Amino acid sequence: MEDYIGEIIRFTDMKQHKTLNEIVFEGIRKAIIKGILPIGERINEKEYAERMNISRTPIREALNRLEKEGLVECIPHYGVIVKKITIDDAKEIYQIRKALDILATKNAMKLMTKKQFEELRNLLEETEKLNEQNEDLDVVIKLFSEFNGKIYQYSHMPRLTNMVTKLREYLMRFRDISLRGEERRKKALSEHWMIYRAMCNQDETQVNMIIKEHLSYSEKFIIKEMEKQ
């Protein structure tokens, strides 16, 4: 049996300036989302507390919050297990993402300075250059995320940013798998360029259309990957 608790301990940063409850919650949550804790794995509250050298209360609180998020479920007479993220979950997340991404992008393009537009273009050029070299895919995938992150940053909508960050995390593992395909990366990069140009032109109609198409294509890839697994 793999030492999943050991992985979570290595994954949990106890040095953060946050409450213990929050640190434990974020550590277990990230482990589930990144696939460190597999679907169906039983989370033994007592064992986790002993291995992490803390009381059972933070573990219990974390599991309660994770159950509300739909990441774990309590099975009567058995315990808490990691819940599967379903295809219906993915479809719902993408439906919400389309609305939030369009809202953030429209707000950002109205508020962005000339320098910020240049930063966004430079980011796309760097992504294109590294993608053509086809070497360090981890860096390329990170730059794809930075493009989305900058748009949300420039939108000056922190609550919206927090919402979409949590939604993206659910499917991050599958999205990263899909972007490792050369064809998918080329298309995604082309769509990012189209979003950028529509923003430069302050064209809300184009922003609507391109983002919907961009996320619909991403959704198809991720659902296909989920079906394989």
Salt bridges, closest charged atoms under 4 A:
ASP3 OD2 - ARG51 NH2 3.16
GLU7 OE2 - ARG10 NH2 2.79
GLU22 OE1 - ARG65 NH1 2.90
GLU26 OE1 - LYS18 NZ 2.94
GLU45 OE2 - ARG56 NE 3.25
GLU45 OE2 - ARG60 NH2 2.99
GLU50 OE2 - LYS46 NZ 2.75
GLU69 OE1 - ARG29 NE 3.03
ASP101 OD2 - ARG97 NH2 2.81
GLU125 OE2 - ARG121 NE 3.65
ASP138 OD1 - ARG180 NH2 2.36
GLU169 OE1 - ARG29 NH1 2.29
ASP176 OD1 - ARG175 NH2 2.63
GLU182 OE2 - LYS186 NZ 3.51
GLU191 OE1 - ARG184 NH1 3.79
GLU191 OE2 - LYS187 NZ 3.13
GLU191 OE1 - HIS214 ND1 2.47
GLU204 OE1 - LYS106 NZ 3.91
GLU204 OE2 - LYS110 NZ 3.14
GLU213 OE2 - LYS187 NZ 3.97
GLU219 OE1 - LYS98 NZ 3.75
GLU225 OE1 - LYS228 NZ 3.85
